Every structure is written in structure tokens, then in C-alpha cells.
């Protein structure tokens, strides 16, 4: 499967944004209230703005600029201005249904997810985040001409800043977000260059074009924490890792069809970073054809890995099963997880 289409970076970005919901015991009570308000802001704040995003890889970077229209509580349109190959395309979100309008291919891809990298997404797993990160207030800065409160999210185990967020002081909306690699380098950035708060956004901005072909996108199924049911639904003898990095726990899973192949997906998180394990009994869980993969060996098994910005992808096969790990960790850490899947 295509890593970008599956939405793993999107999933990662959503869980990263959860960092706004709570800090560890160090923050002052006012900071905790601010983070909670930031999580809820898109549900009651309407606005129009222009957003710049950047994903920084080891060999190349990807930048995008889009115009965003958001009418609370859950209508959003993102119209792409750059790069050139995305110009004119848009993403319309109505609650959890997302319509990706591809002008050049004359189609609309419909998926059931929340395609937001410029908003704070809700999640109930506050305790996991609180146990792994400290939220530290930093000096206030101005973003898009507005005063913001700045918070750094520091991993308790590594002492490294994993994310930094800028929250509008008046509306509590997230205006800038940065994520950092384990070595401290910047890997993703989202920033509003302009923003206007208004409730007068016409309905037609959220209309879905009727003259384009509608295509059903990847269906990840309904995530669940009932692992016994999930593994049974996979239809094969599934495996799970015996080792996870400090702070990571299983948070959800689902069974999906990837190019007609029934695939089990297990999701692990430390409250910000994520790791996904895909496995099936018939074929590769992730399509690496769009990437330049590097061949390695894991306990005498052939494997391949790809580094794409903050995300590392590792695939291998053993005992008649095919595995793929995708996560915001370095290759060495993913290899340790991989070795523990089939000890």
C-alpha cells in the first residue's frame, strides 16, 4: 500500500496534535487549561487563513501552501496553492468523512478519516501523553500578527523536545506546530501566514463537485481496542511485538483490505509519536515502489527500509507472514521492535 495514501503521516500528525491536550505534572494549572482549550478550539472557532507546511527529509523536502476555510464545528476546506502539481486540488472534510478533490485526474476520493494537520484532533488517551511528556511554557511569540503562547513538549525518557506548539492567546487555536527527530533536527512544520476569524463562510465553499467521478478510498475499518476480536478477524495466526520503546503502548487496531489482501493493523503510541505494525499472510503490507528502499538483514531474513521525513518504514517476511513497521522512530529502534515480533 502507499504510505501517503494510507494516512500514516496523517495519523501521526493527528496523534502529535494530541500533545496539546495535556502536559505532565510540571505545567502550571493555567497551562493545562490552555492546552485543553486548544484541543477544543476548532469545534467553536470559525476562520479563513493561509497555511504553509514543510516535511524535511534527509535527501529532499516537501513544501505546500493551502488556503483553509473552517466553519465550526466540523466543516473544513483546504484549497492547494502550491506545489504546482497540487494547484487547484482541495480537501473537504465534513466531520470524519473526507473528500479529496483531484482536478487533474477528474475524481474525488472519499475516505472516513480526519485529514487535519492544521488543527488539534480529539482523543481520550490523555493519561498516556501525561505519563510520557512534560509541557514547558516558553516565551510568547507573534504568529500571523497574533500573540501566541508557546509550549514545548519534552519526552520524559529522552529529555528531548519532540514537539513545539504556538497557540493563539485570544481564540486558543493552534497557529504553528513543529516536530523534531530523535537527533533534535526539525522534520515537520505547520504555520499560518495569515488568519481571519469570521463566521460568515458560505455553504458553497464546502460543496462537493458533482461532475467528477467519486472513488472510494482506503477503508481502514473502525479502530478498536478489542485486540482478541481484531486478531481473530485477521484470519491468520497474527503476531505482536514483545518489545516497545519506553512509553509506547498499544492503543488501537483494525483489519483492512490492502489491494485485495486482508491486512491486520496494530497501532502503538507514546501520546505523540506512533508506530504501526501491518501484517498479512499473502503479500507485502506496504508498497515501496514509490520510494528508494535500502536492503538490510534482520536475523537472517531479508528486509527493506525507507526513511521519509520523520517516518521510517521497515518491511520483512518470516514464518509465512509479511510484516511492515511504520513509525516516527529511527531504523535501529524499529529493528529492535521487528526482532521481537517473531522471537
Secondary structure, 3 states (H helix, E strand, C coil): CCHHHHCHHHHHHHHHHHHHCCCCCCCCHHHHHHHHHHHHHHHCCCEEEEEEEEEECCCCEEEEEEEEEEECCCEEEEEEEECHHHCCCEEEEECCEEEEEECCCCEEEEEECCCCCCCCCCCCCHHHHHHHEEEEEEEEEEECCEEEEEEEEEECCCCCEEEEEEEECCCCCEEEEEEECCCCCEEEEEEEEEEEECCCCCHHHHCCCCCCEEEECCCCCCCECCHHHHHHHHCCCCCCCCCCCCCCEEEEEEEEEECCEEEEEEEEECCCCEEEEEEECCCCCCCCCCCCCEEEEECCEEEEEEEECCEEEEEEEECCEEEEEEECCCHHHHHHHHHHHCC
